[in-house]
Amino acid sequence: MLRDAEDALVIERVDQVFSMAMHYPSLGDYVTDNRVVDPAVLQRVSFPRVSPEQLQDSVDRLIALAST
């Protein structure tokens, strides 16, 4: 879940990076860095749609890998 922006930067350009405070029950609090991409890139890329169960499975696998 989204918490807050880590900084109060105004997004002004492509390639700008901004940070967001996040929380996920099984991970706790963390910060994610996000890069602004050119909208033309998003038109060429398709993102897979996954169910909440598939997303949870992916997160669980990442946590397991990180703790080994």
N, C-alpha and C positions, 0 to 999 in steps of 0.2 A: 504494500500500500504506500502511496505517496504521502510524504510528511510535509516537507518544506523545501524551498530553494535554499541551497547552501550559501548562495550569494545573491545580491540584488542586481545582478547585471541585466541590462536590457539587451535582448537578442537583436543584433543589428546586421548580421552578415552570415553568409554560407561559410562553413568551416569553423565557426565560433563554437567553443566548448563551454557548457554550463553543467553544474552539478545539482543533483537532487537528493535530498535525504529520503530514504525509503525504509520500510519495515515489512518483513515477511515473518510470519510466526515461527517457522522452523529455522530461520536464519538470524532473526533479531534485527537490530538496526544496522543499516549500511548506507553507503553513499555511492551513487552511480554517476559517472561522467557521460555526458551526451554531446554528440557533435551534430551541428546543424548541417544537413545535406541539401544539395541542390534539388529542388522539386523534380527536375527532369530525371534524376536518378531514380526517384521513387516510382516514376511512371514505367521504368524498364524492369523493375524488380518486383517479383510477387512474393509475398510472405505467406507461409503455410498457416492455415487456420487449425488450431488444436483445441481439444476439449480441456476443461479445467483438470480432468483426471490425467490427461497426457502431460499437461504443464507441471502438475504436482509430481508425476513420475520423473520428469526431467530434473526438477529441482532436487528431489530425493537422491537421484543418481549423482548429481554434481556434489551434493553434500557428502555422500559416501566416498567419492573419489578424493575430495579435499581432505578428508580425515584419515586417509591411508598413508 
